[in-house]
């Protein structure tokens, strides 16, 4: 596998300004700058659930997946995106090691992958993180009524990392020595059981800071036999979440990352177009606000969250025993990769795309598989496009438009539910 080493060395060398030395946290890429062609994903293999990595790329090319655990590689394998520009990689065929992490090396920076976990009562999906941030936030979790909540700290680098976790609940800032100076060995992942450390909390904001080295953070929880897995985000002041129609509760969780009060405004894109400042309020320091958008309308809609200080925003879907949580998108763009959308032939999936611009835009939606299917739609400004995905296994959906859009997708498998966003293909234009 000498070509794999060459690809990774060249890619990381070309992206030296983005991926740090092992001892230093990585800065976030500026808009319009390509991410390095790697991603880090949480994975799980066990008796009741199994993960796959759905990969999408703008080119046909070869890549590599390495499962790392316990200080080294537990196994590796290659994939070829082929003519469709996509591939699905079952993690169990590489290494069945329980909770672990995967390093995915792409054939080009214009690529993305999602970790999709399925089981008899489980469906979860989330787009994998591309660059570790020095500080991230996780919102949307709870430990009330013995609900489990875990953070997975993943370190694919060759040096040890150290992290501190700052927690806020409805009672204010929490204090626990178990959340300080957490050591994440090289090429390992560490699971922090928040449920056992901070039990009985109705709401939790978790701020993870890498005090040494670099880590990638994801969260997981379980309700009614279903599992939700979602990635931590770097705080921003503007976020977008489009919601397809869903029979249960559709919620926006705004999680503060500061000890000071934060004012927020929610703009709603719906059947009638854009309604600015539909909801306004203030989040107490370290707190979070949950808005059930299904109370605004049962139709497909989208929200834009604007705040006076950086926050994390997450979409949360609940109903009929299922639970799905996903990170919101901090910016619109013309073209997107949505890996995982349409994954699983017995899963009913729906895609929502919001046109946040002021002009009509043409949107091309392609369900990517061996025999891909493309459809072209015209979307009015401030309106939502909702697309029923084919009941045929796909590796994801690509979106090309001549305007500024943001996608999100949901899927059901029995009572289980998954929700996820996409990866923006940013340009310098």
C-alpha positions as CSV (number, residue, x, y, z in Angstrom):
1,X,0.0,0.0,0.0
2,X,2.9,2.4,-0.8
3,X,0.5,4.6,-2.8
4,X,-1.6,5.3,0.3
5,X,1.4,6.6,2.2
6,X,2.3,8.8,-0.7
7,X,-1.2,10.2,-1.1
8,X,-1.4,11.0,2.6
9,X,2.0,12.6,2.8
10,X,1.4,14.8,-0.3
11,X,-2.1,15.8,0.9
12,X,-1.0,16.7,4.4
13,X,2.0,18.6,3.0
14,X,-0.1,20.6,0.7
15,X,-2.4,21.4,3.5
16,X,0.2,22.3,6.1
17,X,-1.6,25.6,6.9
18,X,-4.6,23.6,7.9
19,X,-3.5,20.4,9.6
20,X,-1.1,21.1,12.5
21,X,1.8,19.4,13.9
22,X,0.6,16.9,16.4
23,X,1.3,19.2,19.4
24,X,-0.7,22.1,18.2
25,X,-4.5,22.5,17.7
26,X,-5.6,23.2,14.1
27,X,-7.1,26.4,12.9
28,X,-10.3,26.3,11.0
29,X,-10.2,26.8,7.2
30,X,-11.2,30.1,5.9
31,X,-14.3,30.1,3.6
32,X,-13.2,29.3,0.0
33,X,-10.2,27.3,1.2
34,X,-10.2,23.6,0.4
35,X,-10.1,21.2,3.4
36,X,-7.4,18.6,3.4
37,X,-8.5,15.3,1.9
38,X,-9.0,13.4,5.2
39,X,-11.9,12.9,7.6
40,X,-12.3,11.3,11.0
41,X,-15.5,9.3,11.8
42,X,-16.9,7.5,14.9
43,X,-17.6,3.8,14.1
44,X,-19.3,1.0,16.0
45,X,-19.4,-2.8,15.5
46,X,-21.3,-5.1,17.8
47,X,-24.0,-7.7,18.1
48,X,-26.8,-5.2,17.6
49,X,-25.4,-2.5,15.3
50,X,-22.8,-2.0,12.6
51,X,-21.4,1.1,10.8
52,X,-20.6,1.8,7.2
53,X,-18.8,4.8,5.7
54,X,-20.6,6.3,2.7
55,X,-18.0,8.2,0.7
56,X,-18.7,10.7,-2.0
57,X,-16.2,12.6,-4.3
58,X,-16.2,14.8,-7.3
59,X,-13.8,12.5,-9.1
60,X,-13.3,8.8,-9.7
61,X,-10.4,7.7,-7.5
62,X,-8.9,5.5,-4.9
63,X,-8.9,6.2,-1.2
64,X,-8.1,4.4,2.1
65,X,-9.9,3.7,5.4
66,X,-7.9,3.0,8.6
67,X,-9.7,1.9,11.8
68,X,-7.6,3.1,14.7
69,X,-8.0,1.9,18.3
70,X,-5.7,1.2,21.3
71,X,-2.7,3.2,20.0
72,X,-2.5,1.9,16.4
73,X,-4.3,0.6,13.4
74,X,-6.8,-2.2,13.9
75,X,-7.1,-2.7,10.1
76,X,-7.2,-0.8,6.8
77,X,-8.7,-1.2,3.4
78,X,-9.0,0.7,0.2
79,X,-12.0,1.9,-1.8
80,X,-12.6,3.1,-5.4
81,X,-15.3,5.8,-6.0
82,X,-15.5,4.7,-9.6
83,X,-17.7,6.3,-12.2
84,X,-20.4,7.3,-9.7
85,X,-17.9,9.1,-7.5
86,X,-19.1,7.1,-4.5
87,X,-18.4,4.0,-2.4
88,X,-19.8,2.4,0.7
89,X,-17.3,0.8,3.1
90,X,-18.6,-1.6,5.7
91,X,-16.5,-1.1,8.8
92,X,-16.9,-4.7,10.0
93,X,-15.1,-6.0,6.9
94,X,-12.0,-4.0,8.0
95,X,-12.0,-4.3,11.8
96,X,-14.8,-5.3,14.2
97,X,-13.5,-3.7,17.4
98,X,-16.6,-2.2,19.1
99,X,-16.5,1.6,19.5
100,X,-13.6,2.9,17.5
101,X,-12.7,5.6,14.9
102,X,-11.8,5.7,11.3
103,X,-9.4,7.9,9.3
104,X,-10.6,8.3,5.8
105,X,-8.2,9.4,3.1
106,X,-10.0,10.8,0.0
107,X,-8.8,11.0,-3.6
108,X,-9.4,14.7,-3.6
109,X,-10.3,17.5,-1.1
110,X,-13.8,17.8,-2.8
111,X,-15.0,14.7,-1.0
112,X,-17.0,13.8,2.1
113,X,-18.1,10.8,4.1
114,X,-20.8,10.0,6.6
115,X,-20.8,7.3,9.3
116,X,-24.1,5.4,9.1
117,X,-24.9,2.9,11.8
118,X,-27.8,0.5,11.5
119,X,-29.3,-2.3,13.6
120,X,-32.7,-3.9,14.3
121,X,-33.9,-0.8,16.2
122,X,-31.0,1.6,15.3
123,X,-30.5,4.2,12.6
124,X,-28.0,7.0,12.9
125,X,-25.9,9.1,10.5
126,X,-23.6,12.1,10.6
127,X,-21.2,13.7,8.2
128,X,-17.7,13.1,9.4
129,X,-15.4,15.9,10.6
130,X,-12.7,17.2,8.3
131,X,-10.5,19.4,10.6
132,X,-10.1,19.3,14.4
133,X,-10.9,22.6,16.1
134,X,-9.3,23.7,19.3
135,X,-12.7,24.3,20.9
136,X,-16.0,22.7,20.0
137,X,-19.5,22.5,21.6
138,X,-22.0,19.7,21.9
139,X,-25.6,20.5,22.6
140,X,-28.9,18.6,22.5
141,X,-28.0,15.9,25.0
142,X,-29.6,15.0,28.3
143,X,-29.0,12.5,31.1
144,X,-32.4,12.8,32.7
145,X,-34.2,9.5,33.6
146,X,-30.9,7.6,33.1
147,X,-30.6,8.5,29.4
148,X,-27.0,7.6,28.3
149,X,-24.8,10.4,26.9
150,X,-21.3,9.7,25.7
151,X,-18.6,11.8,24.1
152,X,-16.0,10.2,21.9
153,X,-12.7,11.9,21.7
154,X,-10.7,10.8,18.6
155,X,-7.0,11.3,18.0
156,X,-5.7,10.0,14.7
157,X,-2.3,11.7,15.1
158,X,1.1,10.3,16.3
159,X,1.2,12.2,19.6
160,X,-0.9,12.2,22.8
161,X,-3.7,14.8,23.1
162,X,-5.2,16.2,26.2
163,X,-8.7,17.7,26.5
164,X,-10.8,19.6,29.1
165,X,-14.6,19.4,29.1
166,X,-16.6,22.3,30.5
167,X,-20.2,21.4,31.2
168,X,-23.3,23.6,31.8
169,X,-26.7,22.2,32.8
170,X,-30.0,23.8,33.9
171,X,-28.3,24.2,37.3
172,X,-25.4,26.3,35.8
173,X,-21.8,25.4,35.4
174,X,-20.9,21.9,36.6
175,X,-17.8,20.8,38.4
176,X,-16.1,17.4,38.0
177,X,-12.5,16.4,38.1
178,X,-13.4,13.6,35.7
179,X,-13.8,16.2,33.0
180,X,-10.4,17.7,33.3
181,X,-7.1,16.8,31.7
182,X,-8.5,13.8,29.8
183,X,-5.6,12.0,28.0
184,X,-6.3,10.7,24.5
185,X,-3.4,8.6,23.4
186,X,-2.1,8.7,19.9
187,X,-4.1,6.9,17.3
188,X,-6.8,6.1,19.8
189,X,-10.3,7.2,20.8
190,X,-11.5,7.7,24.4
191,X,-15.2,7.5,25.3
192,X,-16.3,9.8,28.2
193,X,-19.4,8.5,29.9
194,X,-21.2,11.8,30.7
195,X,-24.3,10.0,31.9
196,X,-22.3,8.5,34.8
197,X,-20.4,11.7,35.6
198,X,-23.4,14.1,35.4
199,X,-26.6,12.0,35.8
200,X,-30.1,13.5,36.1
201,X,-29.4,16.6,34.0
202,X,-32.3,17.7,31.7
203,X,-30.1,19.8,29.4
204,X,-26.3,19.7,28.9
205,X,-23.9,21.9,27.0
206,X,-20.5,20.4,26.7
207,X,-17.5,22.5,25.6
208,X,-14.5,20.5,24.6
209,X,-11.1,22.2,24.4
210,X,-7.9,20.5,23.2
211,X,-5.3,21.8,25.6
212,X,-2.6,19.7,23.9
213,X,-2.5,18.2,20.5
214,X,-5.7,17.8,18.3
215,X,-8.8,15.7,18.7
216,X,-12.1,15.3,16.9
217,X,-15.3,15.0,19.0
218,X,-18.6,13.3,18.5
219,X,-21.5,12.5,20.8
220,X,-24.0,9.7,21.1
221,X,-27.1,8.9,23.1
222,X,-29.9,6.3,23.0
223,X,-33.7,6.5,23.5
224,X,-36.2,3.7,23.1
225,X,-33.6,1.5,21.5
226,X,-32.6,4.0,18.8
227,X,-29.2,5.7,18.8
228,X,-28.3,9.2,17.8
229,X,-24.7,10.1,16.8
230,X,-23.7,13.7,16.1
231,X,-20.5,15.7,15.7
232,X,-19.4,18.6,17.8
233,X,-19.1,22.0,16.1
234,X,-17.0,25.1,16.5
235,X,-19.2,28.0,17.7
236,X,-20.5,30.4,15.1
237,X,-23.0,33.3,15.0
238,X,-25.1,32.1,12.0
239,X,-26.6,28.7,11.4
240,X,-29.1,27.1,9.0
241,X,-31.3,24.0,9.5
242,X,-33.8,22.9,6.8
243,X,-36.5,20.4,8.0
244,X,-38.4,18.0,5.8
245,X,-41.9,17.0,6.9
246,X,-41.7,14.7,9.9
247,X,-44.5,13.2,12.0
248,X,-42.8,13.7,15.3
249,X,-41.1,16.7,16.9
250,X,-38.7,18.8,15.0
251,X,-36.5,20.9,17.3
252,X,-33.7,23.5,17.0
253,X,-31.3,23.4,19.9
254,X,-29.2,26.6,20.4
255,X,-26.3,26.0,22.8
256,X,-24.3,28.8,24.3
257,X,-20.6,28.6,24.6
258,X,-20.0,31.6,26.8
259,X,-20.7,32.5,30.4
260,X,-22.5,35.7,29.2
261,X,-26.1,36.1,28.0
262,X,-26.6,35.7,24.2
263,X,-29.4,37.2,22.2
264,X,-30.8,35.2,19.3
265,X,-33.1,35.7,16.3
266,X,-34.7,33.0,14.3
267,X,-35.7,33.7,10.7
268,X,-38.1,31.1,9.2
269,X,-38.2,30.0,5.5
270,X,-41.6,28.4,4.8
271,X,-44.4,28.1,2.3
272,X,-44.9,31.8,2.4
273,X,-41.3,32.7,2.0
274,X,-38.9,34.3,4.5
275,X,-40.2,35.7,7.8
276,X,-37.4,37.5,9.5
277,X,-37.2,37.6,13.3
278,X,-40.1,35.2,13.7
279,X,-38.7,34.3,17.1
280,X,-36.4,36.3,19.4
281,X,-35.0,35.7,22.8
282,X,-32.0,35.5,25.1
283,X,-30.0,32.5,26.2
284,X,-28.5,32.6,29.7
285,X,-24.8,32.1,30.0
286,X,-23.9,28.5,29.3
287,X,-27.5,27.6,28.7
288,X,-29.5,26.4,25.8
289,X,-32.9,27.1,24.1
290,X,-35.0,24.5,22.4
291,X,-37.6,25.6,19.8
292,X,-40.1,23.1,18.4
293,X,-40.5,24.3,14.8
294,X,-43.3,21.8,14.2
295,X,-45.4,24.2,16.4
296,X,-44.7,26.9,13.7
297,X,-45.8,24.7,10.8
298,X,-46.2,21.0,10.0
299,X,-44.9,21.7,6.4
300,X,-41.3,21.6,5.3
301,X,-39.5,24.7,6.6
302,X,-36.0,26.0,7.4
303,X,-34.6,28.2,10.1
304,X,-31.7,30.6,10.2
305,X,-30.3,31.3,13.7
306,X,-28.5,34.6,14.2
307,X,-26.9,35.3,17.6
308,X,-24.9,38.1,19.2
309,X,-22.1,35.7,20.3
310,X,-20.9,32.3,18.9
311,X,-23.1,29.3,19.7
312,X,-23.6,25.8,18.5
313,X,-26.9,24.8,16.8
314,X,-28.3,21.3,16.4
315,X,-31.4,19.7,14.8
316,X,-33.2,17.2,17.0
317,X,-36.0,14.9,15.8
318,X,-38.0,12.7,18.2
319,X,-41.2,10.6,17.8
320,X,-42.5,7.1,17.9
321,X,-39.5,5.9,19.9
322,X,-36.9,7.3,17.5
323,X,-34.3,10.0,18.0
324,X,-32.0,11.8,15.5
325,X,-29.6,14.7,16.3
326,X,-27.3,16.5,13.8
327,X,-25.1,19.6,13.7
328,X,-26.6,22.5,11.7
329,X,-24.8,24.2,8.8
330,X,-23.0,27.5,9.4
331,X,-23.2,28.8,5.8
332,X,-25.0,28.3,2.5
333,X,-23.2,27.7,-0.8
334,X,-24.1,26.5,-4.4
335,X,-22.9,22.9,-4.4
336,X,-23.1,20.2,-1.8
337,X,-22.2,16.6,-1.1
338,X,-24.7,14.8,1.2
339,X,-23.1,11.4,2.0
340,X,-25.4,8.8,3.5
341,X,-28.6,10.2,2.2
342,X,-30.6,7.4,0.7
343,X,-28.4,4.8,2.4
344,X,-30.3,1.6,3.2
345,X,-32.9,0.2,0.7
346,X,-35.5,-0.3,3.5
347,X,-35.2,3.3,4.6
348,X,-37.6,6.0,3.5
349,X,-35.6,9.2,3.1
350,X,-36.5,12.8,2.4
351,X,-34.3,15.7,1.4
352,X,-35.0,19.4,2.2
353,X,-33.1,22.2,0.4
354,X,-33.7,25.8,1.3
355,X,-33.0,28.7,-1.2
356,X,-31.6,31.4,1.1
357,X,-31.0,33.8,-1.8
358,X,-33.2,36.5,-3.3
359,X,-33.5,35.1,-6.8
360,X,-35.0,31.9,-8.3
361,X,-32.5,29.1,-8.4
362,X,-32.3,25.9,-10.4
363,X,-31.3,22.9,-8.1
364,X,-30.0,19.6,-9.5
365,X,-30.5,16.7,-7.1
366,X,-28.6,13.5,-8.0
367,X,-29.0,10.3,-6.0
368,X,-25.5,8.8,-6.3
369,X,-25.2,5.1,-6.9
370,X,-24.2,2.6,-9.7
371,X,-27.2,3.9,-11.8
372,X,-27.5,7.5,-10.5
373,X,-30.6,9.5,-11.0
374,X,-30.7,13.3,-11.5
375,X,-33.7,15.6,-11.2
376,X,-33.8,19.4,-11.8
377,X,-36.1,21.7,-9.7
378,X,-36.7,25.4,-9.7
379,X,-36.9,26.9,-6.2
380,X,-38.2,30.3,-5.4
381,X,-36.3,32.7,-3.1
382,X,-37.0,31.9,0.6
383,X,-38.7,28.6,-0.3
384,X,-38.1,25.0,0.6
385,X,-37.6,22.1,-1.9
386,X,-38.6,18.7,-0.5
387,X,-37.6,15.6,-2.4
388,X,-38.7,12.1,-1.7
389,X,-35.6,9.9,-2.2
390,X,-35.8,6.6,-4.1
391,X,-36.3,3.4,-2.0
392,X,-33.1,2.2,-3.6
393,X,-29.7,2.0,-1.8
394,X,-27.6,5.1,-2.6
395,X,-24.3,6.3,-1.2
396,X,-25.6,9.9,-0.9
397,X,-26.9,12.9,-2.8
398,X,-25.1,15.6,-4.7
399,X,-26.6,19.0,-5.1
400,X,-25.7,21.6,-7.7
401,X,-27.4,25.0,-7.9
402,X,-26.9,28.5,-9.3
403,X,-27.8,30.1,-6.0
404,X,-27.1,29.8,-2.3
405,X,-28.8,26.8,-0.8
406,X,-28.5,24.5,2.3
407,X,-29.6,20.8,2.4
408,X,-30.7,18.4,5.2
409,X,-32.1,14.9,5.1
410,X,-34.0,12.5,7.3
411,X,-34.6,8.8,7.1
412,X,-36.7,6.3,9.0
413,X,-36.2,2.6,9.6
414,X,-39.2,1.4,11.5
415,X,-39.3,3.6,14.6
416,X,-35.7,4.6,14.3
417,X,-34.8,8.0,12.7
418,X,-31.7,9.6,11.3
419,X,-31.0,13.2,10.4
420,X,-27.9,14.8,8.9
421,X,-26.6,17.7,6.8
422,X,-24.1,17.9,4.1
423,X,-20.6,19.0,3.1
424,X,-20.3,22.3,1.3
425,X,-18.1,22.4,-1.8
426,X,-16.7,25.9,-1.3
427,X,-14.9,27.9,-4.0
428,X,-13.0,31.1,-4.2
429,X,-15.7,32.7,-6.4
